[in-house]
Amino acid sequence: MAELSLGEGIRALGRDAFLKKLHDEAPLFRDPNGFWVASKFEDVRAILLDHERFSSSAMGNVSSAGAQGGGLSFGFPLLTDDPPRHSVLRALLAKAFTPAAIEAMRPAVEALAHELAAAIPAGEDIDVVSAITSPLPVRVIAQMMGVPVERAPDFRRWSNALADIQSGPAAPERIAAVMELRAYFAGVAAERRSNPGDDLVSALTRVSDTSEVLSDDQVVAFCILLMAAGNETTTNLLGNLLNRLAREPAGWDALRADPALIEGAIEESLRVDSPAQMVIRRATADAEVSGTRIAAGDMVMVYLASANRDPAKWDDPANFELKRLRERHIAFGHGVHTCIGAPLARMEAKAAMTALVARFGSIAPGRERGQRLPGGLLYGFRALPVTFG
Ligand code: HEM
């Protein structure tokens, strides 16, 4: 175990076997590259609760060298912040994500899900990512940010580029795409300053104009965070769930017979195929995890996907069981940074699954193999061919 790095281990053994090996042999694993990997459910929970000793400063920084020195380097406000600044920024967004605000969006999201499902032909290989799992969340977040839904294909392209950059050295066109994304939101923010509306971008520009909390550049980075967080992970959740169901068709039949099982299926998918595989923390002081000393300054990969398969918490943890007794998973994180978009993601996923299950009698894998996302941070599909019957 000790000789393999996290990335090599996943590549060599496959994700399922590697996650099992971590639990069996090294629940707190020192990667040869110097960082720690925490995989036990209780350790992960404890680290995420202890934001004083485990800072988010290392989380979500985008940095990539470009051609002729034209590189990129910026961090996401909120995600990379610790309290007290984190609490101030979180409060800014909280209003848009209250249960009442999400509930008010439900009818429009359900209508959109039905419209997208109705446009999918039966009996043909289709890419479910471009047909529904991507357009649904992209259009919803575009609406919340008050940007034209016609730009949805650009949002998808920009999100993909951002995911690529975060998973390793990126091609020049990917860097160029993220620069385009920054320029786009700088333009939107400037426009909202002179013409504010009732949307998230206007709310952020108001804050930067009236306080020191956010600079103009940070407003742009915040917009990018919302755009990316608002669509990429929900797309991945739906893709992972549909992939499972295409391979285990009894699940589709069960959901058709009893759509009340859909919510449980979504939670089980989040647990067993967590769309955000890990988050990153940096120790600000010496700490002890599972009896091992972590030194101040050390980086810790907080492995949500692994915690969600902890055999101490779930029987046969790698099995996707539709009717599993719902123990709380940790796919949305824990503590002060717990995903603010979780109720929205759940609502969108339920709307999409309800529409698909109502329209189609079956789902099967397409002829082509699905295209998985690169890197170890996000887990999902960039393209997923399936055939609905
Ligand atoms: C299945 C879908 C989703 C998953 C699995 C997911 C996962 C996560 C996780 C694990 C975190 C915690 C990060 C940390 O602890 O460092 C997080 C934070 C966050 N998520 Fe999500 N997310 C999803 C959907 C969404 C949606 C739909 C939105 C918004 C529209 C969103 C916006 C955010 C934001 C703004 C944060 C930062 C919160 C903070 O730092 O206080 N997410 N998400």
Residues whose N, C-alpha, C, O or C-beta is under 5 A from the ligand:
A	BS01	HEM	M59 L78 L79 R90 L226 A229 G230 T233 T234 L237 P275 A276 V279 A331 F332 G333 V336 H337 T338 C339 I340 G341 A342 L344 A345
